[in-house]
Amino acid sequence: MNRVAYSLIASAVTLALTACNGDDGAQGVTGEQGVQGETGTNGTNGTNGTNGTNGTNGTNGTNGTNGTNGTNGTNGTNGGAGLIRIATLPAGAEVTGLHLTKQGDLFFNIQHPNDANTEVDTLNNTPFNTGTVGVLTGVNFNELPRNIVSSPVPATSSALEQQTVVSAIGQYQILGQTGDTFSELNEKSLSGGLGVIYGLNTKQEIIKNNMPDFNGFIPTGDNTGYLFTNWEDYPGGMSRLKMSKTTNGAWSVEEAMMVDFDSVKGTAANCFGSVSPWGTPLTSEEWIVNSTVDTTTNPTWNKPTDVGSRLENFRQFLAPEFPNPYRYGYIAEVQNPTTDTPDVVKHFTIGRYEHENSVVMPDRKTVYSSQDDTGGVLFKFIADQPEDLSSGTLYGAKLTQDTGLSDPVVTGFDIEWVELASNTNAQIETWVAQYDDITSADYVEGKTSYISVADVQAWVDGKATYPSVAEGGSPITAGKPMDDRVAFLESRQAAKLKGATAEWRKLEGISINHDRVLEAVTGQDVIADEIVKSAYMYIGIADLDNTMTDGEGDIQLSPRVKDCGGVYRAAIDSNYNLTRIEPVVMGGTYRSSLTGAERCDVNQLSQPDNVIVMRDGRILIGEDGFQENNTLWMYDPKSK
């Protein structure tokens, strides 16, 4: 301790001398190092500081350029993959009237739903218990993404799901229902009601039709136009609604009318249809022909019938005239469709049979038409002049099945065309008129008043005259010079005996996307930024049984998918000629654990009725099947 004290004293003296600027003394001896002091204890941690404020976001960088589109994938094997449930319909209803406009609006109808349906949705606030015409709002089907998730199968415990439209996208808006008069439109309303048919001469109500089918929209502006709807029963009809669309996608009806078919003595069973490339609705008369694959028009057509039958309703519609069967079963064109009084022309040239649908190719001359019956034919008509279906040539398709194949999922058919005859509406109608005066008074049990199979066979054989009544001929033509009437008035039997294939079972809707086909055939860039490299017409088949699975003739398929049906496509060549038919997607069956019966899988097709081809190549399929709630499907052929 003394050494430490001495050192401190010496240091103090030195500082004092320095401060006075005296001379420095000599350096003293350095003392020894003092001992190390004890380590002090750590201080307590200070409190955390508050967080600083967030800095402002930096500006976004510029977007990179879009990459080029990848090439389309190749089509894979057939199957149920790629099906998206767009919507389910109320109990008892069939999906009809599929129509997709160029603006992307999808119309479809609810045909004959259960009249016991009582549930209502929040948009429409009315039950779906009668024929309904409507549209999916708030969605553009020309711009649909590929990742849409299916709407659910309606729960059996939910009356609301079972009895209304459940959709994966958009909301279903009712435009009109059977009997609606649109009275709020005043002088532009319907005096009777939507789908209500009155007697041609009596003007009395004959039927309140609850079976809306085909829809066809004729635009008059970006968001305005006329919606034409078929009403499928005996007698049939067509309505026209003038409409406009608001900015939120909802539609309003501005005018309503039923098209006047009196000039053609009415129509019957107006089924599906299409809009021609020149903007006229084509309506199809289906199940009035009343013939089979082995017969011509049923001899009992003019036999007295029971009151209340559909045919008796039709007789009441024409009363006091008696219906001539050869005036029904055609494609009728509604010309000048947006005028106050549209003109109606029945095209006898396209043939008489159970027309489901007809489609006009982009050449505006070639027409394909499907026969919805057991033992039906696929027909082709080529007009003499574009946009004029009043004269031309009728053909029937002859199929050759792929060798060694019979499973519907993989079996296709090559097509040849059998020419039947050429003629004009005017000439054919002179033949039709010869049967106008036949009534029930002319009926004779076991005989026919109409064209017989013997008449058709004589035409096929090239006979100079029709056979006598004793030879099986019919009274009107017996012994007279041969003509081509049988090709146009009994078209199925004429096609069959000429060698065409009359074995389709419920050949349903046929459809093309006009612009896609036009691009593929001509190379024109119709759809922006896309050149489609293939062209197809799609075909719905409700059943694949009976004449398609009987082991006879040109079509000999196995009955594996039977009543569930499927969709085919037909390749179109550079002359708009169909050259081959092949399967696209087929329904699937399973065997019920309760009954052992085969049923159509609810997650696959069940009796597809009509198809629509979208701009991007996907197809929309409407069911008329066995499910509790029929489905509107979307199928992507590229997904397989």
Summary of the structure (lengths in Angstrom):
residues: 640
radius of gyration: 38.5
end to end distance: 100.1
largest distance: 165.9
contacts: 2085
relative contact order: 0.11
helix: 17%
strand: 31%
